[in-house]
Amino acid sequence: MAIIHTNIERVERKENSVVEIMKILDKVISLLEERITNNFCTLRVRTILKKLHDEGKNTEEFSTKIKLFYNEINDYLKMWIEPFADLKVFDWIDLTGSDLLDWSNIEKSLIFLKDHGIETNDEKLFDEWVNLKNFSANLNSTQKHESLNTLWLRYFKQCFSEEQYAKLQKMAEYVFSILGHNANVERVFSIINSQWSKERNLLCQQQ
């Protein structure tokens, strides 16, 4: 199913932040819920079902299973992102969403960090936020498709001094240090397994 395959590839991209992964999965969940609500199936499948129905065959069971299939995927994805629910306060890290880059959202992040033992000077942070907001507002269409990691590096580089981003950097480092998936680790194990086979282990050292 394209909706799953395409987005799995997006989730497993290198340098993906947990914020980007949550955004992708939220979109998939939304699309699945629309399919469930509208009893969606492809036109090709509907044509086949109609033909079978016209032949007097019961197609209700198949239609029910399609809906059940979507529901199970939807429930699984919701369960998968549940541990990241508290991190929704960092959605503003996505600099492409100017509507998220509101000071009230920054304050929620400050409260979260304080609860986890990380103190930040909110007065200095506010001044940095104003600069960040201007940067976000001036992103062009090409830059908006860059990874968040690239966008934040771009922002830090365009600042004149560390005073313009020190507090924001601390918050960004916290978010970007959280792993959203273990795909990179799995790739390493996959490569190892392809080389470290049972047959190869039986080989003797060459004399």
C-alpha positions in Angstrom: 0.0 0.0 0.0 1.6 3.3 -1.2 0.5 5.3 1.8 2.6 3.0 4.1 5.5 2.2 1.8 6.2 5.8 0.9 6.0 7.1 4.5 8.2 4.3 5.9 10.9 5.5 3.5 10.4 9.0 4.8 10.5 7.9 8.4 13.7 6.0 7.9 15.7 8.8 6.2 19.0 9.7 7.8 19.1 12.7 10.1 15.4 12.6 10.7 14.5 14.2 14.0 11.8 12.9 16.3 9.7 16.0 15.4 9.8 15.1 11.7 8.9 11.5 12.4 5.9 12.5 14.5 4.8 14.9 11.8 5.0 12.1 9.2 3.1 9.6 11.3 0.4 12.1 12.3 -0.2 12.6 8.6 -0.5 8.9 7.9 -2.9 8.5 10.8 -5.0 11.3 9.5 -5.1 9.7 6.0 -6.0 6.3 7.4 -8.9 7.8 9.4 -10.2 9.5 6.2 -10.1 6.1 4.5 -11.9 4.5 7.3 -14.6 7.3 7.5 -15.1 7.2 3.7 -14.9 3.3 3.3 -12.2 3.9 0.8 -10.8 1.2 -1.5 -9.4 1.6 -5.0 -11.6 1.9 -8.0 -10.2 -1.3 -9.4 -11.2 -3.2 -6.2 -14.6 -1.6 -6.2 -15.1 -2.8 -9.8 -14.2 -6.4 -8.9 -16.5 -6.3 -5.9 -19.4 -5.0 -7.9 -18.9 -7.7 -10.5 -18.8 -10.4 -7.7 -21.9 -8.8 -6.1 -23.8 -8.8 -9.4 -22.9 -12.5 -9.7 -24.7 -13.1 -6.4 -21.6 -13.5 -4.2 -21.3 -12.0 -0.7 -18.7 -9.1 -0.7 -19.6 -7.7 2.7 -17.0 -9.8 4.5 -14.2 -8.5 2.3 -15.3 -4.8 2.7 -15.3 -5.4 6.5 -11.8 -6.8 6.4 -10.5 -3.8 4.5 -11.9 -1.5 7.2 -10.5 -3.7 9.9 -7.1 -3.6 8.1 -7.0 0.2 8.2 -8.1 0.2 11.8 -5.4 -2.1 12.9 -2.7 -0.1 11.1 -4.1 3.1 12.6 -4.2 1.6 16.1 -0.6 0.3 15.8 0.7 3.7 14.7 -1.0 5.5 17.5 0.5 3.0 19.9 3.9 3.5 18.3 3.9 7.3 18.7 2.4 7.3 22.2 5.8 7.4 24.0 6.5 10.6 22.1 3.3 12.4 23.1 5.1 14.6 25.7 7.4 15.8 23.0 4.6 17.5 21.1 5.6 20.6 23.0 8.6 20.8 20.7 6.6 20.9 17.4 7.8 24.4 16.9 11.3 23.0 16.2 9.8 22.5 12.7 10.8 25.9 11.3 8.7 25.4 8.2 5.5 25.7 10.3 5.4 29.4 11.1 2.0 29.0 12.9 3.8 26.7 15.4 6.6 29.2 16.1 4.5 31.1 18.7 6.0 32.2 22.0 3.3 30.3 23.9 4.6 27.1 22.4 8.1 28.0 23.4 6.9 28.5 26.9 5.5 25.0 27.0 8.9 23.7 26.0 10.5 25.7 28.8 8.1 24.2 31.3 8.9 20.7 30.0 12.6 21.2 30.3 12.3 22.7 33.7 10.4 19.6 34.9 13.3 17.6 33.6 15.9 19.6 35.4 17.0 21.8 32.6 16.8 25.6 33.4 16.8 28.2 30.6 16.9 32.0 30.8 13.5 32.9 29.2 14.3 36.6 28.9 17.4 35.9 26.7 15.5 33.1 24.9 12.7 35.5 24.0 15.1 37.8 22.1 16.6 34.7 20.3 13.1 33.6 19.4 12.3 36.9 17.7 15.4 36.4 15.5 14.4 32.8 14.8 10.9 33.8 13.9 12.2 36.3 11.3 14.5 33.6 9.9 11.5 31.2 9.6 9.3 33.8 7.9 11.9 34.3 5.2 12.5 30.7 4.2 12.0 30.1 0.5 10.1 27.1 -1.0 13.3 25.1 -1.6 14.6 25.6 2.0 11.2 24.5 3.4 11.8 21.1 2.0 15.2 20.7 3.7 15.6 18.5 6.7 15.2 20.2 10.1 18.8 19.4 10.9 19.9 21.3 7.8 17.6 24.2 8.5 18.8 24.7 12.1 22.4 24.5 10.9 21.6 27.2 8.4 20.1 29.3 11.1 23.1 29.0 13.4 25.5 29.9 10.6 23.6 33.1 9.6 23.7 34.4 13.2 26.3 37.0 13.9 27.2 35.7 17.4 26.5 32.9 19.8 24.4 35.3 21.9 21.7 35.2 19.1 21.2 31.4 19.5 22.8 30.0 22.7 19.5 29.2 24.5 17.8 28.0 21.3 20.8 25.8 20.6 20.4 24.2 24.0 16.8 23.3 23.3 17.5 22.1 19.7 20.3 19.9 20.9 17.9 18.3 23.4 15.4 17.5 20.7 17.9 16.3 18.0 19.5 14.0 20.5 16.3 11.9 20.8 16.2 8.9 18.5 12.9 8.5 16.7 13.7 5.0 15.3 16.4 2.4 15.2 16.5 2.0 11.4 20.2 2.9 11.2 21.1 0.3 13.7 19.0 -2.3 11.9 20.8 -1.5 8.6 24.2 -2.2 10.3 22.9 -5.6 11.6 21.5 -6.4 8.2 24.9 -5.8 6.5 26.6 -7.8 9.2 24.2 -10.7 8.7 24.7 -10.7 5.0 28.5 -11.1 5.5 28.5 -13.2 8.6 26.7 -16.3 7.4 26.7 -19.8 8.9 28.6 -21.1 5.9 31.3 -18.5 6.3 31.7 -19.4 10.0 32.5 -22.9 9.0 35.5 -21.9 6.9 38.9 -22.7 8.2 41.9 -20.4 8.3 44.0 -20.7 5.1 47.3 -22.4 5.7 
